[in-house]
Amino acid sequence: MPHPTAVSPEHVPADVVCLGETMAVLSPPDDRPLADQSALRLSVGGAESNVACGLAALGHRAAWLSRVGDDAFGRRIRSELAARGVEVGAVAVDPAHPTGVYFKDPGPDATRPLYYRSGSAAAHMGPELAGAPELRGPRIVHVSGITAALSGSCARLLEEIVVHRTPWDEAGPRPLVSFDVNHRPALWSGRNADAAPALRDLARAADLVFVGRDEAEALWGTAHPDDIAGLLAPAPLVVVKDAEHGATSYAAGESTFAPALAVEVVEPVGAGDAFAAGYLSGVLEDLDEPSKLRLGHLTAATALRSRDDIADLGEALAPARR
């Protein structure tokens, strides 16, 4: 019997494996508050699978690795992601725990998410998942700080992947480990763990870090992009996003800034994931740094014009990329 971390002869690695929780999303069809609605629309959303969908739309082979409940929401998630071109064959179905759900509640200033994910199937992921064959061979493995906040076992899983690099032999090919800080205060409030040092340590151990300037200030009291990059050293590549102003990447002692695109915002949910998908697509295509950042801004702008967590990036970007 092969070792559980071994890749079978039939296994062909994806370009990117994205690992994390995806939930069923129930959202109003317009911008009225949730309490005023009589019908809601069902879709799916999760930071890491949003990135996988974006990469698939941009022409890359992307896989999503996670756990869902043996319920209608779990089936909907797997079928929708598969329809978007994401590989979902390694997603575990948990007969004992449900798929997470969240609702969108539009407000005058922002849309507020209402999460019902405590004890979800994804929260029961653990370090044993680091032995999944799908993690052996991709060029990029993408994770986020959201997973670290779901449960103690999920936090240990991220440590195995990001810090200890357990899935990869010293002599074998090692993927670029991409980590989006994605600080969600509400998730950390119920944990016996401090988000600031936990997310800092994961970021420092990653190969590529995405972090918002505002979340870095809230987490670590560090507001300037240069200082944020210094705080997260020795991470080789740090991308600091500053909302409508732009993004700055730091690598090999050099910084590159690219201004954000002017866009009328419909809803900001999913824009950070779209940016990550665009930037990672640039990594896979070996683009230069300004082009990676610009592609990230193009994908983010597409998401900002949509109410959906997952924007249709491929179709929207086709004219810009010709």
N, C-alpha and C positions, 0 to 999 in steps of 0.2 A: 504494500500500500504506500503511495507517495506521501511525503511529508506535507502537512496541510498548507505550508507556504510555497510549495513548489508549483510551477506553472506547467499545466498539462500541455502535451503536444498540440492540442486543438486551440489552446488559448492564444489569442493575438492581442497584445496590449493596446489599449486605447491611447490616444495622444495625451489625454488628460483624464484623471479620475478625481471627481469631486465628492467629498464625504461630508454628510451632515443631514440634519432633519429637514424634511419637507412636510408641510401641513396642507390640509384642505382649507381653502380661503372662501369665506362667505362675505360678499361685498354688495353694497347698494348699487343700483344702476346709474345713480346721479350723485350730486354733491349734497343731498339732504342728509341730516343726521340719521343714525341707525334707528333711533326710536320712532322716527316718522315714516319708516319704510313698511310696506306690506309684502314685498317680495325681495329676495336676495339672489344673487348670481353665484354659482359654485365654480371655483377655479382652484388652482394649486399654487403654492409659493413656498420657497425656502431659499435662503441665501446661496447655498452651494449648488443646488439644482438649478437655480436661476442662472448661475455662471455656466453650468453644463449646457443648458439650453442655448445660451448665447453663443457658446463656442461651436455647438452643432450647427446653429444657423449660419455661422461664419465659415462653415466648411470643414470643421475639424471633427475627429472621432472622439466623442466625449462619453464617459460613463459616470453613472451616479451610484454611490455605494451607501446604503443606509438600512433602515429597518422600518417597516410599517405594520399596522395592525391587520388582522384578518377580517377586514370590514370593507364596506362600500367606499369609504374615503381612501383607504389604501389601494384598492383596485383602480379608483379614478386617478390617483397620482401616478401609478405605474403606467397606465394606458396613455395618459396625456403626455408624460415625459417621453415615452417610447414614440408616440406620434410626432413629437418634435425632434426626433432623431437621436435621442439620448439612449445609451445602452443601460438597461435596468435588470439584466438577467441575474445579477449577483445580489439584488435587494432581498433581504430576509423578510419573511412574513411571520409575524409574532401572533400566535393564537391566544395569548393571555393578556395582551396589553393593546390599547387602542391607538389609532392614528391621531396625531395632534390636529387641532382645529383652531383657526383664528378668524375673528370678524374685523372688518374695517368700519370705523365710525367716523365719517367725515365731520369736520368742524370748520369754523370760520378761518382758522389759521393753519390747521394741519389735520391730517387724517390720523386718528388714534387707533392703534391695533389693540384688540382684546383677545388675549391668548387663553386657550384651554388645552394646554399641552403637558401639564404636570402628570408624571407617571406614564407618559406615552411610550409606545414601542421603541421609538428612537432614543428616548432617555435611558433605555436598558441596553444600548450598545456598550461594549466594554473592550478592554485591551486585546482580547482574543481576536477581534476583527482586524487587528494589524497583520494577522497571518493570511488575510484573504489573497488568493492568487492574483486578483485584479490589481493589487498594489505593486505587483512585480512587473516592471517593464514600461510603464508610461513615461513620457517625457516630463510631465508635470503632475503633482498631486496637490490639490487645492482644498484647504480646510479653513475654518473660521473660529473666532472666539466664542461664537454662539454655542458650539458643541461643548466647549469646556464648561459652560454655565448650566448645561442640562442636568448633570448628575455627577457624582464622584467617579462612577465607572467611565463616563464619557470623557471626563477630564484626564483619566489615566490613559484612555485610548489616544488622545491627542499627544500626550507626553511620549507614548511609544512611537508615534509617527514623526512628530516634529523635533523632539529633543533627542530621543534615543535612536531614531531611524531604524527601528526594529525590523521592518519588512525587507530590508535590503542587506545582502551580504557585503562585506567589505570589498571583495574582489569584483562584485557584479555592478551592473549599471545602476546609478543612483539618480532618481528624478530630482528636478527642482521642486522644493517644497514651498508652496505659496500659502501665505497665511494672511487672511483679512481680519483685523482686530475685532471689528463688529461688536463693540461693547453694547450690551443690552442690560441696563441697570435693573430692570424689573426681574430678569432671570437670576441675577446674582443676589438679590435681596433675600431670597429664600435659601441660600447656600451658606454653609459654614466655611466660606473661603472669601478672600479679598480679591476683587477683580483686578486691582491695579498691579500688584506684583505678579499674579498669575498670567495676565495677558502680556505684561512686559517680558517675562521670561520666555514665553512661547514665541513672541515676536523676535527676540534676540537670537533664538535658535533656528529660525526659518531662513530660507534662501532669499525669499522675496516677501516683503511686507506691504500691505495696503492699510493705510490708517488715515482717518479724517483729522484735520487740524483741530476741530472742535472737540472730538472725542479724546484726543491726546491731552488737550487742556483740562478736560473734565477728569480724566483718569490720573494724570501725572503732574498737572499744573504746569505743563510745558506748552507754550502757545506758538512759538516761532518754528516754521518748518526745519530750519537748520538745527535748532536745539532738539527737535523731535528725532531727527535722523541720528544725532549724536547720542541721545538717550538709548536708542534701539541698537546701537553698535554692540556686537560685531555683525549684525545682519548685513549681508553683502549688498542688498538692493532694497531701498525703502522708497515707497511712493506715498507722498503726503498730499491728500486731496483737500482743497480749501473751497468747497462748495462752488458758488458762481464765479469765484476769482480764477481758479485754475488748479493745476497739480504740478508738483515738483518731485522729480526722482533724484535719488542720491546713489551713486555707484562709483567705486574705484576712485574716491576722492573728488568726483565731479558732480555738479548738480545741473539739472535740465528743467526748465520751467516751460509749461505750455498753458496758455490762457484757455479758460472754459469757453464754450460756444454760447452765444446769446440765444435763449429759448424761452418760450412762454410755458411755464410749468403747469401741468395738469395735476400731477401727483409725484412726489419724490420717491415713493417706495420702489425699490428695485433699481434705482439709478446707480448706486454704488456697485451692485452686482454686475450691471451692464458694463460699467467702466472696467471692472476687473476682467470681464470676458473679452472686451476689446483689447486691453493691454496684453493679456495672456495670448490672444491671437497674434499680436505683434511679436511676442516672444517666440511662438512656434514658427512664425514666418521669417524670423531673423531680421526684423525691421530695425532701423536705427532708433535711438531713444526718442527724439522728437516725434517720429512717426508712431511709435507705440503709444505715447501720451495722446497724440491727436486721435488715434483710433479709439482710445478709451473715452475721450470726450465725445466723439461722434456716437458711440453706442450709448453713453449716458444720456445724451440729448434726446435720442430716440425713446429711451425709457421715460424720461421726464414728460414727454408728450402723450403718455399712455396711462390709463387707470389700472392696467394689469401689472402684476408683479413681474411677468415675463413679457418683454417687448419682442416684436418681430424684427430682430436686428438684421437678418440677412437681406430681406426685401428692402428695408429702409436704407441700408447702407450700400446697396449695389451701385447706384449712380455715383456715389462719392468715391468708390474704390476703383472705378474703371480708369 
